[in-house]
């Protein structure tokens, strides 16, 4: 029998000191990607090719596979990620509710002058993925971007960040340090300084949802809803020629 959890419903009993190396590997890999994205700021969207997006999708799948291989030999997928969720119906409310909450966060940042302040510092205010949705004229790129955002990212990022990186830190560093550190790494991995604050909040929200439900299905669903809403809004803006304010 696993020991009783001191906080939340995310199990940590099967993690071992070797997993600290795994968490360090995740940190180093995404840190290197952040540095590469910073050096690549300003690249025009028309310079990107479908093969680049396919490589990005492949990278996310590989990272999810690597962390999974470190855990599933000890416990099954169901125990590891809480995939047998008895309260799955609550996900129906959690998804849209979380999207509305994050839109309120974005609206608050917009009204507060946060985006204008970041612009005054010469910081890019729009993520590269959003730029692709806004400006690319290549149907293949738009289709791959939509699949990556709506399907691949919610699955792979939740397995890596909430499914592995967070619970390892929870076991060896404690609940709140794990929440903060995992949210920082998650936000940084998206490679946009302006988006750091709202994505940090989103990352923390996803952890709390995971702890509340005990199932990774919940943050996966919320992440999917959030990214889907972004894709839908950007698609509608292109079709109806809406002028959207710069948002992280």
Steps between C-alpha positions, in 0.01 A plus 500: 500500500637847411541740793238765570564824316581803718372743235259456210429185301806471273700190606876530554588181690652322199748776411865437588810720532594407143195695387673817611736435210197461275357829624839662446503362145160660433626830643819500292327401174230765524753756623705437187187541286425832669849626422465386138162671466643825641777495241240432231270790589395694193489205262226559247212256500533444125850362564357213702430173323260211575807285569595734785160454662518124449836500677346699786211253528746211492709661773198532730404138441857386573517701823170351617628155409828551688335601828238226461773238457646605835176435690275243332738215579428561869126567484242489224367798310174497696670526840767744379267753339169419667338416169203323659327821607160444670408869481579548133177696446645791695751542217211631289476797738871532579600552136279797404522644851880501489498658154276781625727546803811529281325743266420710807870486590596612148241778516632615835856511368384693195309756707784534751743606227714188538520434124583865421770492767656190345486665157679805642782268608531371145362157588300296248139491619361221280608137516643349183222241491237775505689688228479190282124484546470870423730539199584172330337439164618139471207258561742224601659719767162617629371143516811370677494794738138428590573129559807583707312754711175309554623139525877457533583780744223425753592130509878523492548811712267369769683166513838674525424799723206394717534124468872476574692822571254631759448183710876430513554848644201454730655191656851638547439875546144533629167614360539876452862495372384236249200709390712813452798334333290288262290803404815707432654229281170446317463872432864540396477206260268704277785742425316831537584742781166682486313173529703391803262651757166375361649159417647478850148554635363244253767247598417544868130464424561174313695361796221590744242338270716186481531488880128559548389228259789255529476436128713638217189491279387822670804722418518339154138600437551851636818545294319371191207738556732796549705430187187421299345831602816680387497324162128571449535868591799546269320317217191718546718811502648400164161418347317810624804735494482581869773717646623327814711685753844356559460227757755263654 
